[in-house]
Amino acid sequence: MKNYLSAMALSVLATGLFAQDLKVDTTFKNTGNPLIKYKFTADPGALVYKDRVYIYAGHDQAKPGENRYVMNEWLCFSSADMQTWDEHPVPLTYKDFAWSKGDCWASQVVERDGKFYWYVSTSHKDIHGKAIGVAVSDSPVGPFKDARGTALVTNDMTTVTKHSWEDIDPTVFVDDDGQAYMFWGNTTCYYVKLKANMVELDGPIKQVHIPSFTEAPWVHKRKGWYYLSYASEFPEKIVYAMSKNINGPWEYKGIINEIAGNSNTNHQAIINFKGKDYFIYHNGALVPDAGSFHRSVCVDYLYYNKDGSIKRVMMTSEGVSNEGRK
């Protein structure tokens, strides 16, 4: 199977379909959810850049029967049409951060001025607990390197919640005026401005007041509305709030998608790609008896109501494998 997929990758490269110099490890077709069926992927973040969509995900690597999260690298997949997908050589691991001792938890990549910034959550060697780092590259597929040499946020910088995994799940949003913001957290949602260089905080860390926040914030904007979606309660469903101001107040609007099958966690990315809206998340469909430790990225369509609110996402097995369906 691996050889067949690699042959497909070489064939695609030979046709000259790539405008960018994108190294490809494996090519596969979208055959429905889960999108990626040959390895376990979790905590998707997504980026649209130059008519291509990139999904960045953690890699669940726990052995069968090992009931814990084992995640030692972040992965990158891309597509020009949501149907044919390329996996690129591993662009980043926790070892690329000299101050990290392990764990490749949820992350997101954003582009600014031709550079790509990858915000990650990982475990700190010297400061107890999870921390947020940022890596940078000139290409959306890497290689990436630590942009600071130190963590951007550590557990001793946030004190509302008294546990060691408070500083996880970073999401970064660059507003129309160029101001960048980072949101993150577990049980408490934090946010902060970033400087224009994207690797320094610009002001105090503030708290976002939204109901039943667990983790996995994601911010996007559409037609003057800001949307803050996040994982709520446990097992997790994805809910959202709306505001006319990035600083709030946020009005809670309800559920986007229900508990994902065979997974205690959920983690979403919301994008518009070539005129269609997509909801990217994970479930545990590939190994239904493995608890929450072997997850798989999925993609379904997302729709809005006339007032801007989001319709509930229907999780499907066909996903977006038939693009004519919308």
Salt bridges, closest charged atoms under 4 A:
ASP25 OD2 - LYS2 NZ 3.26
ASP43 OD1 - HIS282 ND1 3.83
ASP43 OD1 - ARG295 NH1 3.82
ASP60 OD2 - ARG295 NE 2.81
GLU66 OE2 - ARG68 NE 2.77
GLU73 OE2 - HIS59 ND1 2.79
ASP86 OD2 - ARG52 NH2 2.73
GLU87 OE2 - LYS39 NZ 2.87
ASP103 OD2 - LYS130 NZ 3.33
ASP138 OD1 - LYS115 NZ 2.75
ASP175 OD1 - LYS221 NZ 3.12
ASP176 OD2 - LYS221 NZ 2.86
GLU200 OE2 - LYS195 NZ 3.83
GLU233 OE1 - LYS237 NZ 3.06
GLU251 OE2 - LYS253 NZ 3.87
GLU258 OE2 - ARG312 NH1 3.47
GLU323 OE2 - LYS276 NZ 3.86
